[in-house]
Amino acid sequence: MCGICGEVRTGRDASVAALSSMTDAMRARGPDASGIHIQQNIGFGHRRLSILDLAPASQQPMVDSELGLGLVFNGCIYNFRELRSELRELGYRFFSEGDTEVILKAYHAWGANCVQRFKGMFAFAVWERDSGRVVLARDRLGIKPLYFAEGDGFFRFASTLPALLAAGDVDTSLDPVGLHHFFSFHGAVPAPRTILKGVGKLAPATILTLEPDGTRTCRRYWSFTVGQASNDAPMSERDWSDAVEQTMRAAVERRLVSDVPVGVLLSGGLDSSLIVALLSQMGHQDIRTFSIGFERVGGHSGDEFEYSDLVARKFGTRHEQIRIGGSRALDVLPDAIRSMSEPMVSHDAVAFYLLSAEVAKRVKVVQSGQGADRCLAAIAGIRHFFTPTMPPGNIATPTSTGSMVTLADC
């Protein structure tokens, strides 16, 4: 997951205290390592969760003195190996094996437009040593967060809102427009606002450039349209089914890019079950799957083990049921709230917090569906994955347990 932060000052050096406070506030996002780098009025901080290239060479903030660039980055560039090969052909030399350095070289080669070449989820900041320019960018769908706050002579950014608050000098009064969005959109406040007046967030698919003289430019580098393009060839139901299957297969396969084991959060719903089915179909063995359930209350089941067990047996996964007592949900409620960057009203927030805490003891990376049942329920292509003895109706129980949007960037 990782956490990034930074400060750009006007007329004075960046604050070590502010950077340390922001970095420490994100310890849970990156328990493996941390670092701070300051170059006069510009300072960056990082908390690392080691997923790719576990060696110290991929520590951040990453500085390439030969290119005169530095970087903090949160996310994963799924096609980094292909990009690294392309950059090597252009003459670039690499001192690490992960995706972080690929971003540095790609920025040097192609400028801020390098984001057009990235397939993945990311939020990053690059500073140019010689020009003093700082460039921030966020992935196409805004999967990775990037908050910012401004004050008297400073601009700060961080992966979480609480990290910005830890640095101080932030207006914490409620933004009435943000509050309106919160209640109108079921707990969501669209960028660039948050629920606080003093904190904003970079919009998805956006590049923000901070010049040394204080001027700023904000540019959106990607957008999409809904509906069939005028030059699209007509597609049959089978064509659509095959296209969705190919897209899902690519999405799942991309998210296997990791130097640590990858598991699956399996609720037994359509989305997570399809992920397991695709992994099995790709030939992956010893798939680790995890499900959570609460004790029965008033005759009502508190779990979906019936369905997750069915899928686990079908595909021979190494499955773990994580059973949680009802009282424990109340005990961890303060911790679940404390871990939120912004207020959330989802009914499964506490359950997901508990599931994540338990799964984190076993694996660092998981794939999961997030509400995709609603999109995929009508897709006829699911018959490719299940035999007649296991009809889709047995696994299409709606669920929203999960954290990764598995169709992102496809």
C-alpha positions as CSV (number, residue, x, y, z in Angstrom):
1,M,0.0,0.0,0.0
2,C,2.7,2.5,1.0
3,G,2.2,6.1,2.0
4,I,3.7,9.3,0.5
5,C,3.9,12.9,1.6
6,G,5.7,16.1,0.9
7,E,6.0,19.8,1.4
8,V,6.9,22.6,-0.9
9,R,7.8,25.9,0.9
10,T,8.1,29.4,-0.4
11,G,11.1,31.4,0.9
12,R,12.3,28.9,3.5
13,D,13.5,25.3,3.9
14,A,11.0,22.5,4.1
15,S,10.0,21.5,7.7
16,V,11.6,18.3,9.0
17,A,9.0,18.3,11.8
18,A,6.1,18.5,9.4
19,L,7.5,15.7,7.2
20,S,8.2,13.5,10.2
21,S,4.7,14.0,11.6
22,M,3.1,13.1,8.2
23,T,5.3,10.1,7.7
24,D,4.8,8.8,11.2
25,A,1.0,9.2,10.8
26,M,1.1,6.7,7.9
27,R,3.0,4.0,9.6
28,A,0.1,1.5,9.1
29,R,0.3,2.0,5.3
30,G,4.0,1.1,5.3
31,P,5.4,-0.8,8.2
32,D,8.5,-2.1,6.5
33,A,10.6,1.0,6.1
34,S,10.5,4.8,6.1
35,G,12.5,7.7,4.7
36,I,12.7,11.5,4.4
37,H,14.6,13.6,1.8
38,I,14.9,17.4,1.9
39,Q,16.4,19.6,-0.8
40,Q,16.1,23.2,0.5
41,N,12.4,24.2,0.2
42,I,11.2,20.8,-1.1
43,G,10.9,17.7,1.2
44,F,9.4,14.3,0.6
45,G,8.5,11.4,3.0
46,H,7.7,7.8,2.4
47,R,6.4,4.7,4.3
48,R,7.1,1.4,2.6
49,L,5.1,-1.8,2.3
50,S,7.6,-4.0,0.4
51,I,5.8,-5.7,-2.5
52,L,8.2,-5.4,-5.5
53,D,11.9,-5.6,-5.3
54,L,12.3,-6.2,-1.6
55,A,15.9,-5.0,-1.6
56,P,17.0,-1.7,-0.1
57,A,17.8,-0.4,-3.6
58,S,14.0,0.3,-4.0
59,Q,13.7,2.4,-0.8
60,Q,12.1,5.8,-1.1
61,P,12.3,8.7,-1.4
62,M,14.3,7.5,-4.4
63,V,16.9,9.9,-5.8
64,D,18.6,9.5,-9.2
65,S,21.6,11.9,-9.0
66,E,22.6,11.2,-12.5
67,L,19.2,12.3,-13.9
68,G,18.7,15.0,-11.2
69,L,15.3,13.6,-10.2
70,G,13.7,12.4,-7.0
71,L,10.4,10.5,-6.4
72,V,7.9,9.3,-3.9
73,F,5.4,6.8,-5.2
74,N,2.5,4.7,-3.9
75,G,0.9,2.0,-6.1
76,C,2.0,-0.5,-8.7
77,I,2.9,-0.2,-12.4
78,Y,1.8,-3.6,-13.8
79,N,3.7,-3.2,-17.0
80,F,6.9,-1.9,-15.5
81,R,9.0,-4.8,-16.9
82,E,8.0,-4.0,-20.4
83,L,8.7,-0.3,-19.9
84,R,12.1,-1.0,-18.3
85,S,13.0,-3.0,-21.4
86,E,12.0,-0.1,-23.6
87,L,13.9,2.4,-21.5
88,R,17.0,0.2,-21.6
89,E,16.9,0.3,-25.3
90,L,16.9,4.1,-25.0
91,G,20.2,3.8,-23.0
92,Y,18.9,4.1,-19.4
93,R,20.7,2.1,-16.7
94,F,18.9,0.7,-13.7
95,F,20.2,0.2,-10.1
96,S,17.0,-1.6,-8.8
97,E,14.5,-4.2,-10.0
98,G,11.2,-2.6,-9.0
99,D,8.7,-0.3,-10.6
100,T,9.7,2.8,-8.7
101,E,12.8,3.5,-10.7
102,V,10.9,2.8,-13.9
103,I,8.8,5.9,-13.1
104,L,11.9,8.0,-12.6
105,K,13.4,7.0,-15.9
106,A,10.1,7.2,-17.7
107,Y,9.6,10.7,-16.5
108,H,13.1,11.7,-17.7
109,A,12.4,10.1,-21.1
110,W,8.9,11.2,-21.8
111,G,8.1,14.0,-19.2
112,A,4.8,14.1,-17.3
113,N,3.2,12.4,-20.3
114,C,4.8,9.2,-19.1
115,V,1.6,8.5,-17.2
116,Q,0.0,7.7,-20.5
117,R,2.2,4.6,-20.7
118,F,1.5,3.3,-17.2
119,K,-0.9,0.5,-16.7
120,G,-1.6,0.4,-13.0
121,M,-2.7,2.3,-10.0
122,F,-0.5,5.1,-8.7
123,A,-0.1,8.4,-6.9
124,F,3.4,9.9,-7.2
125,A,5.4,13.1,-6.9
126,V,8.5,13.9,-8.8
127,W,10.9,16.8,-8.1
128,E,13.4,18.2,-10.6
129,R,16.7,19.1,-8.8
130,D,17.8,21.6,-11.4
131,S,14.6,23.4,-12.1
132,G,12.9,23.1,-8.7
133,R,9.7,22.0,-10.3
134,V,7.4,19.4,-8.5
135,V,4.9,17.3,-10.5
136,L,2.2,15.3,-8.8
137,A,0.0,12.7,-10.7
138,R,-2.8,10.3,-9.9
139,D,-4.0,7.2,-11.8
140,R,-6.9,7.2,-14.2
141,L,-9.6,6.1,-11.8
142,G,-8.2,7.6,-8.6
143,I,-7.6,4.2,-7.0
144,K,-4.6,5.5,-5.1
145,P,-5.3,8.6,-2.9
146,L,-3.6,11.9,-2.9
147,Y,-4.7,14.7,-0.5
148,F,-3.3,18.2,-0.3
149,A,-3.4,21.3,2.0
150,E,-2.2,24.8,1.6
151,G,-1.2,27.5,4.1
152,D,1.0,30.5,4.6
153,G,4.0,29.8,2.4
154,F,3.5,26.0,2.1
155,F,1.9,23.3,-0.1
156,R,1.7,19.8,1.4
157,F,0.4,16.5,0.1
158,A,-0.1,13.0,1.6
159,S,-1.7,9.7,1.0
160,T,-4.1,10.3,3.8
161,L,-6.1,13.2,5.2
162,P,-5.0,12.5,8.8
163,A,-1.4,12.7,7.8
164,L,-2.0,16.3,6.7
165,L,-3.7,17.1,9.9
166,A,-0.7,15.7,11.8
167,A,1.5,18.4,10.2
168,G,-0.7,21.1,11.6
169,D,-1.9,24.5,10.2
170,V,-4.9,23.0,8.5
171,D,-8.5,24.5,8.5
172,T,-10.5,21.6,9.9
173,S,-13.9,23.3,9.7
174,L,-16.5,21.5,7.7
175,D,-16.9,22.4,4.0
176,P,-20.6,22.8,3.4
177,V,-20.4,21.8,-0.2
178,G,-18.3,18.7,0.7
179,L,-20.9,17.9,3.4
180,H,-23.7,18.2,0.9
181,H,-21.9,15.8,-1.4
182,F,-21.3,13.4,1.5
183,F,-25.0,13.1,2.2
184,S,-26.0,13.2,-1.5
185,F,-23.6,10.6,-2.8
186,H,-23.8,8.0,0.0
187,G,-20.7,9.1,1.9
188,A,-18.6,10.1,-1.2
189,V,-17.1,13.5,-1.7
190,P,-15.8,13.9,-5.2
191,A,-12.4,15.5,-5.9
192,P,-11.1,18.1,-5.6
193,R,-13.1,18.6,-2.3
194,T,-13.1,16.7,0.9
195,I,-15.4,17.1,3.9
196,L,-12.9,19.6,5.4
197,K,-12.4,23.2,4.1
198,G,-8.6,23.0,4.5
199,V,-8.0,19.7,2.6
200,G,-8.5,18.9,-1.0
201,K,-7.6,15.9,-3.2
202,L,-6.1,15.6,-6.6
203,A,-8.7,14.5,-9.1
204,P,-8.2,11.1,-10.9
205,A,-6.3,11.2,-14.2
206,T,-4.8,14.6,-13.3
207,I,-1.3,16.0,-13.4
208,L,-0.5,19.0,-11.1
209,T,2.7,21.0,-11.7
210,L,4.1,23.3,-9.1
211,E,6.6,25.8,-10.5
212,P,9.4,27.4,-8.4
213,D,7.8,30.8,-8.7
214,G,4.5,29.5,-7.2
215,T,2.5,29.2,-10.4
216,R,0.5,26.0,-10.9
217,T,-1.0,24.1,-13.8
218,C,-3.5,21.3,-13.5
219,R,-4.1,19.0,-16.5
220,R,-6.4,16.0,-17.0
221,Y,-4.6,13.4,-19.1
222,W,-7.4,10.8,-19.6
223,S,-11.1,10.6,-19.9
224,F,-13.7,8.1,-21.0
225,T,-17.1,8.1,-22.7
226,V,-20.0,5.7,-22.1
227,G,-21.7,4.0,-25.0
228,Q,-20.7,2.6,-28.3
229,A,-18.4,4.7,-30.5
230,S,-19.6,5.5,-34.0
231,N,-16.8,3.5,-35.6
232,D,-17.3,0.4,-33.5
233,A,-18.3,-2.8,-35.3
234,P,-21.6,-4.3,-34.2
235,M,-21.1,-6.9,-31.4
236,S,-23.2,-9.9,-30.6
237,E,-23.9,-11.1,-27.1
238,R,-21.2,-13.7,-27.5
239,D,-18.8,-11.0,-28.7
240,W,-19.5,-8.9,-25.5
241,S,-19.2,-12.0,-23.3
242,D,-15.8,-12.8,-24.8
243,A,-14.6,-9.2,-24.5
244,V,-15.6,-9.1,-20.9
245,E,-13.8,-12.4,-20.2
246,Q,-10.6,-11.2,-21.9
247,T,-10.7,-7.9,-20.0
248,M,-11.2,-9.6,-16.7
249,R,-8.4,-12.1,-17.4
250,A,-6.0,-9.2,-18.2
251,A,-7.0,-7.3,-15.1
252,V,-6.5,-10.4,-12.8
253,E,-3.2,-11.3,-14.5
254,R,-1.8,-7.8,-14.2
255,R,-2.5,-7.8,-10.5
256,L,-0.3,-10.8,-9.9
257,V,2.8,-8.6,-10.4
258,S,4.4,-9.0,-7.0
259,D,7.5,-10.4,-5.3
260,V,5.4,-11.7,-2.4
261,P,2.5,-14.1,-2.3
262,V,-1.0,-12.9,-3.5
263,G,-4.2,-14.1,-2.0
264,V,-7.9,-13.6,-2.8
265,L,-10.7,-12.3,-0.5
266,L,-13.4,-14.8,-1.3
267,S,-16.9,-13.9,-0.2
268,G,-18.6,-16.4,-2.5
269,G,-20.2,-13.6,-4.5
270,L,-19.9,-13.4,-8.3
271,D,-17.0,-11.0,-8.5
272,S,-14.5,-12.7,-6.1
273,S,-15.6,-16.2,-7.3
274,L,-14.7,-15.2,-10.9
275,I,-11.3,-14.0,-9.8
276,V,-10.6,-17.4,-8.3
277,A,-12.0,-19.1,-11.4
278,L,-9.7,-17.1,-13.6
279,L,-6.6,-17.7,-11.5
280,S,-7.3,-21.4,-11.6
281,Q,-7.9,-21.3,-15.4
282,M,-4.6,-19.6,-15.8
283,G,-2.9,-22.6,-14.1
284,H,-2.1,-21.1,-10.7
285,Q,-1.8,-23.6,-8.0
286,D,-2.1,-23.3,-4.2
287,I,-4.4,-20.3,-4.4
288,R,-4.9,-18.8,-0.9
289,T,-8.4,-17.6,-0.2
290,F,-10.0,-15.9,2.8
291,S,-13.5,-15.4,4.1
292,I,-14.9,-13.7,7.2
293,G,-18.0,-14.4,9.1
294,F,-19.7,-13.3,12.3
295,E,-21.6,-15.5,14.8
296,R,-25.3,-16.2,14.2
297,V,-27.6,-13.7,15.8
298,G,-31.4,-14.2,16.3
299,G,-31.4,-17.1,13.9
300,H,-29.8,-15.0,11.1
301,S,-26.5,-16.2,9.6
302,G,-23.6,-13.8,9.9
303,D,-21.5,-15.4,7.3
304,E,-21.4,-16.5,3.6
305,F,-19.3,-19.6,4.2
306,E,-21.8,-21.8,2.4
307,Y,-21.0,-20.0,-0.8
308,S,-17.2,-19.3,-0.3
309,D,-16.7,-23.0,0.7
310,L,-18.4,-24.1,-2.4
311,V,-16.1,-22.1,-4.6
312,A,-13.0,-23.0,-2.6
313,R,-13.8,-26.7,-3.0
314,K,-14.5,-26.3,-6.7
315,F,-11.1,-24.8,-7.5
316,G,-9.1,-26.5,-4.7
317,T,-7.9,-23.3,-3.0
318,R,-6.1,-23.2,0.3
319,H,-9.1,-21.7,2.1
320,E,-9.3,-20.1,5.5
321,Q,-12.5,-19.2,7.3
322,I,-12.0,-16.3,9.7
323,R,-14.7,-16.3,12.4
324,I,-15.3,-13.2,14.4
325,G,-17.3,-12.9,17.6
326,G,-19.9,-10.1,17.6
327,S,-18.4,-8.3,20.6
328,R,-15.1,-7.9,18.8
329,A,-16.8,-5.7,16.1
330,L,-17.7,-3.2,18.8
331,D,-14.2,-3.4,20.3
332,V,-12.5,-2.4,17.1
333,L,-15.0,0.2,16.0
334,P,-12.7,3.1,17.1
335,D,-9.8,1.6,15.3
336,A,-11.8,1.2,12.1
337,I,-12.9,4.8,12.2
338,R,-9.4,5.9,13.0
339,S,-8.1,4.1,9.9
340,M,-10.4,6.0,7.5
341,S,-9.0,9.0,5.5
342,E,-12.5,10.3,5.2
343,P,-15.8,9.4,6.9
344,M,-17.3,6.2,5.4
345,V,-20.9,4.9,5.9
346,S,-20.5,1.5,4.4
347,H,-22.1,-1.2,6.5
348,D,-19.2,-3.5,6.0
349,A,-16.4,-1.1,7.0
350,V,-15.8,-2.8,10.4
351,A,-16.0,-6.3,8.9
352,F,-13.5,-5.4,6.3
353,Y,-11.2,-3.8,8.9
354,L,-11.2,-7.1,10.8
355,L,-10.7,-9.2,7.7
356,S,-7.8,-7.0,6.6
357,A,-6.2,-7.2,10.0
358,E,-6.4,-11.0,10.0
359,V,-5.3,-11.5,6.4
360,A,-2.4,-9.1,6.8
361,K,-0.9,-11.7,9.2
362,R,-0.8,-14.2,6.4
363,V,-0.2,-12.3,3.1
364,K,0.6,-8.7,2.0
365,V,-1.4,-8.6,-1.2
366,V,-4.9,-9.7,-2.1
367,Q,-7.2,-9.5,-5.0
368,S,-10.9,-8.8,-4.4
369,G,-14.1,-7.8,-6.1
370,Q,-15.8,-4.6,-5.0
371,G,-19.5,-4.5,-6.0
372,A,-18.8,-6.0,-9.4
373,D,-21.7,-8.4,-8.9
374,R,-24.1,-5.7,-9.9
375,C,-22.3,-5.2,-13.2
376,L,-21.6,-8.8,-14.0
377,A,-24.8,-10.5,-12.9
378,A,-26.3,-10.3,-16.4
379,I,-23.2,-11.4,-18.3
380,A,-23.7,-14.7,-20.1
381,G,-20.0,-15.4,-20.2
382,I,-19.9,-16.7,-16.7
383,R,-20.9,-20.1,-18.1
384,H,-17.3,-20.5,-19.3
385,F,-16.1,-20.8,-15.7
386,F,-18.6,-23.1,-14.0
387,T,-19.8,-26.6,-14.8
388,P,-23.5,-27.6,-14.9
389,T,-23.1,-29.1,-11.4
390,M,-22.3,-25.7,-10.1
391,P,-24.8,-23.2,-11.7
392,P,-24.1,-19.5,-11.5
393,G,-27.2,-19.1,-9.3
394,N,-25.3,-20.7,-6.4
395,I,-22.5,-18.2,-6.4
396,A,-24.2,-14.9,-7.4
397,T,-25.0,-13.8,-3.8
398,P,-24.3,-10.1,-3.7
399,T,-21.3,-9.0,-1.6
400,S,-19.2,-5.9,-1.3
401,T,-16.4,-7.4,0.8
402,G,-13.1,-6.3,-0.8
403,S,-10.8,-3.5,-1.6
404,M,-9.4,-3.7,-5.1
405,V,-11.2,-2.7,-8.2
406,T,-10.1,-5.5,-10.3
407,L,-11.3,-4.0,-13.6
408,A,-9.3,-0.8,-13.2
409,D,-7.3,0.5,-16.1
410,C,-8.5,-2.1,-18.5
